[in-house]
Amino acid sequence: MSKWIICCIIIVAAPFLMFNKSAHCSPPEVTDYNFNTIFASVPYSDCKLSSLKPGTNMQKVRELLGEPLYIKQINFLHCLIFTNGNAGLDPSAAEFHGVGGNGKDAFLGIWFSEEDKVSFVFNNGYTKMNNAELIGLDSKRIFELFGKPKESLRIPKHVVYSYSKIKEGPYTGDDHGIHIRRVYFNASDQVVTVEMSKGSETDYFSGIIESPEIKWISPTRPVER
């Protein structure tokens, strides 16, 4: 009787176990950028976007391309990281006071206000100083205390006009992949650059990270701009 019950359990459970195994082994879904992307309507066109020159003012861009699908504000960002491990800076993470790496190595992340005062500290066993002792110090004092950082990142304020977005409802892939169509403006409301690429809709730094206005110094980016 017990053997019969065991056989029944195996027969019932086998399809589920096979399905569960295949689900874990299945490759990631391929991103169909055409399917995922909604573009702004006329008068927008890729040709007009690509014709924009640095220095063009915001009003002229609206006249040429029409209203963007949405607008994103990139806030001022200045941060340093001190570590002997693999922790590092990434703009998308640093925006939210996060760092890259496995989290096992000791590191010290320092964020500054526009007035060059420490506004946030992420200390992962790097120093015995408490966060309150560091808040309000300027960058010169931080360098005196800890020396040269492994990486430094400085991004001024930008406004981003997006002329494409991800479709509503189900989409393909797992990274909000779309045809990116963006215009980046500086604090003077003048075009810095345009972005026409394939990438994640949620990564707003992708189009300006190589801009001369961005100061990102790290072992993997040895040339200071």
C-alpha angles and dihedrals in degrees: 000000000000091000090053091052092049091051091051091051092051092049092050096043099043098079091048093049092049092048092048091050093048091049091057093045097046115112121248115276114263115245115240101201094186092053093046100048131088114188128205115263129247131334084042117091135159089239092057092045093052090050094061115114128209110266096036109139125241095248092054090051091054091049091051102039104021125227117338119241088240141344127232126197116214107202127215111281128188120161143153133201126205118195145127090213137068098281112124146165127271120178095224091052096036090057086069096039092262132132135206125244137070096296092233097100123079112254142160120216118195125190124193134204121231086264089062094250124133107258102169137021130198107188115181100181095300100118137018090222112106122235094251090061090058101042111103097019118128125238093258091059092046090055090049091053101042108016124220115357122230089235139006129192129189123178122173122215117289136179117216125205111200118203094180135046141174117276121255117255126020118359134181126259128020104260106064088256115189143147099275117220112176143154119207121206129192127223089279091059092248126134114263097176144325127235125215109168146106116268149103118320089216096057103086094169097062095090099050105033090099093044117121087235090066118083110198116159119181141136089265093047102045099165113086114215 
